[in-house]
């Protein structure tokens, strides 16, 4: 069994693809995990390759009870609200925030793929084959710490509309006949109700009047190998979060920003903290429109 398989990642798409080649699932908002089961031994690996088995004891305990010798499950750790929607903020709090050391007993794994089973590498098999084998291991409609992210048999556009109406983040579309390929290949697509993406925090605007002393966070992303300024975000964080962000960013201070910005109240930081940002679109100036801070990614 491989020590690690780089995950297949969903490519952000504005429109829902049509046709019988695609299957659809709910998009879960949490931490991507690979659960490696080797008899009674379980390892839980994050998207970045870190061993977080100790952070998700409920998921690890549930994995031991799955009736397999060896397997690799691919899924998303989430905390659900009272309406069954994934709540990224609640997941972060359950882990003690960024850099926290808490174990999350509230989180569950919504599993959507099976990459390895009892000595057989399944990454070369079609998604429909992998899903069929997965559904034999994790029964639909369960309420344990490992649950099946079920295929939703519906028109993709209608499903997205319904997902947005009930407050879900969006949907995932996957090509039925494709093998499991690592990276953003376009085999998996994510279509969101409200756009959100991860950006590096490269500093902040100092404000004596704002909560925590932060008027706004400065954001950047990569285009190829070049850093590009994506704008600033001044909403979505409270005084406590602002104070925590300022403390972390002050430890990363630099006089040389990764993008050429000027301003007497701007404090620059090394590009280390990753923020999840909700936004309504892109302006003609290449900056985010109506951006709101959602939380830090690990």
QUIVEN-V887435 format. One record per residue. SS is DSSP state (H for helix, E for strand, - for the rest). PSI is psi as a letter, one per 20 degrees, with the letter a starting at -180 (NA if undefined). Layout:
ss=SS psi=PSI
ss=SS psi=PSI
This chain:
ss=- psi=p
ss=- psi=q
ss=- psi=h
ss=- psi=q
ss=- psi=p
ss=- psi=p
ss=- psi=q
ss=E psi=p
ss=- psi=q
ss=- psi=p
ss=E psi=p
ss=E psi=p
ss=- psi=q
ss=- psi=h
ss=- psi=q
ss=- psi=p
ss=- psi=q
ss=- psi=q
ss=- psi=r
ss=- psi=i
ss=- psi=i
ss=E psi=q
ss=E psi=q
ss=E psi=q
ss=E psi=r
ss=E psi=q
ss=- psi=p
ss=- psi=q
ss=- psi=n
ss=- psi=b
ss=E psi=p
ss=E psi=p
ss=E psi=q
ss=E psi=p
ss=E psi=o
ss=E psi=o
ss=E psi=p
ss=E psi=n
ss=- psi=d
ss=- psi=j
ss=E psi=p
ss=E psi=p
ss=E psi=p
ss=E psi=o
ss=E psi=p
ss=E psi=r
ss=- psi=h
ss=- psi=j
ss=- psi=j
ss=- psi=q
ss=E psi=o
ss=- psi=k
ss=H psi=g
ss=H psi=i
ss=H psi=i
ss=- psi=m
ss=H psi=h
ss=H psi=g
ss=H psi=g
ss=H psi=g
ss=H psi=h
ss=H psi=h
ss=H psi=h
ss=H psi=h
ss=- psi=i
ss=- psi=p
ss=- psi=m
ss=- psi=q
ss=- psi=g
ss=E psi=q
ss=E psi=q
ss=E psi=o
ss=E psi=q
ss=E psi=p
ss=E psi=a
ss=E psi=p
ss=E psi=p
ss=E psi=r
ss=- psi=p
ss=E psi=q
ss=- psi=a
ss=- psi=i
ss=- psi=j
ss=- psi=j
ss=- psi=q
ss=E psi=p
ss=- psi=o
ss=H psi=h
ss=H psi=g
ss=H psi=h
ss=H psi=g
ss=H psi=g
ss=H psi=h
ss=H psi=h
ss=- psi=j
ss=- psi=j
ss=- psi=r
ss=- psi=p
ss=- psi=i
ss=- psi=r
ss=- psi=j
ss=- psi=q
ss=- psi=q
ss=- psi=o
ss=- psi=i
ss=- psi=h
ss=- psi=q
ss=E psi=r
ss=E psi=o
ss=E psi=o
ss=E psi=p
ss=E psi=i
ss=E psi=q
ss=E psi=o
ss=E psi=i
ss=E psi=p
ss=E psi=o
ss=- psi=l
ss=- psi=i
ss=E psi=p
ss=E psi=o
ss=- psi=j
ss=- psi=h
ss=- psi=i
ss=- psi=q
ss=- psi=q
ss=H psi=g
ss=H psi=h
ss=H psi=g
ss=H psi=g
ss=H psi=g
ss=H psi=g
ss=H psi=h
ss=H psi=g
ss=H psi=i
ss=H psi=h
ss=H psi=g
ss=- psi=o
ss=- psi=p
ss=- psi=q
ss=- psi=j
ss=- psi=r
ss=- psi=k
ss=- psi=a
ss=- psi=i
ss=E psi=o
ss=E psi=q
ss=E psi=p
ss=- psi=o
ss=- psi=q
ss=- psi=p
ss=- psi=o
ss=- psi=n
ss=- psi=r
ss=- psi=p
ss=H psi=g
ss=H psi=g
ss=H psi=h
ss=H psi=g
ss=H psi=g
ss=H psi=g
ss=H psi=g
ss=H psi=g
ss=H psi=h
ss=H psi=h
ss=- psi=j
ss=- psi=j
ss=- psi=r
ss=- psi=h
ss=E psi=b
ss=E psi=r
ss=E psi=p
ss=E psi=p
ss=E psi=p
ss=E psi=p
ss=- psi=h
ss=- psi=j
ss=- psi=q
ss=- psi=r
ss=- psi=o
ss=- psi=p
ss=- psi=q
ss=E psi=a
ss=- psi=n
ss=- psi=i
ss=- psi=i
ss=- psi=h
ss=E psi=p
ss=E psi=q
ss=E psi=p
ss=E psi=o
ss=E psi=q
ss=- psi=g
ss=- psi=p
ss=E psi=p
ss=E psi=q
ss=E psi=r
ss=E psi=p
ss=E psi=q
ss=E psi=p
ss=E psi=o
ss=E psi=j
ss=E psi=a
ss=E psi=r
ss=E psi=p
ss=E psi=p
ss=- psi=p
ss=- psi=h
ss=- psi=h
ss=- psi=q
ss=H psi=p
ss=H psi=j
ss=H psi=j
ss=E psi=o
ss=E psi=g
ss=E psi=q
ss=E psi=q
ss=E psi=p
ss=E psi=q
ss=E psi=q
ss=E psi=r
ss=E psi=p
ss=E psi=o
ss=- psi=c
ss=- psi=j
ss=E psi=p
ss=E psi=p
ss=E psi=p
ss=E psi=p
ss=E psi=i
ss=E psi=a
ss=E psi=q
ss=E psi=p
ss=- psi=j
ss=- psi=r
ss=- psi=i
ss=- psi=q
ss=- psi=a
ss=H psi=g
ss=H psi=g
ss=H psi=g
ss=H psi=g
ss=H psi=g
ss=H psi=g
ss=H psi=g
ss=H psi=g
ss=H psi=g
ss=H psi=g
ss=H psi=h
ss=H psi=h
ss=- psi=i
ss=- psi=j
ss=E psi=q
ss=- psi=q
ss=- psi=i
ss=- psi=n
ss=- psi=q
ss=- psi=i
ss=- psi=q
ss=- psi=n
ss=- psi=q
ss=- psi=q
ss=- psi=p
ss=- psi=h
ss=- psi=j
ss=E psi=p
ss=E psi=p
ss=E psi=q
ss=E psi=q
ss=- psi=q
ss=- psi=n
ss=- psi=g
ss=- psi=p
ss=E psi=p
ss=E psi=p
ss=E psi=p
ss=E psi=p
ss=E psi=q
ss=E psi=r
ss=- psi=i
ss=E psi=a
ss=E psi=p
ss=- psi=r
ss=- psi=h
ss=- psi=j
ss=- psi=j
ss=- psi=q
ss=E psi=q
ss=E psi=p
ss=- psi=l
ss=- psi=q
ss=E psi=p
ss=E psi=p
ss=E psi=h
ss=E psi=r
ss=E psi=q
ss=E psi=q
ss=- psi=NA
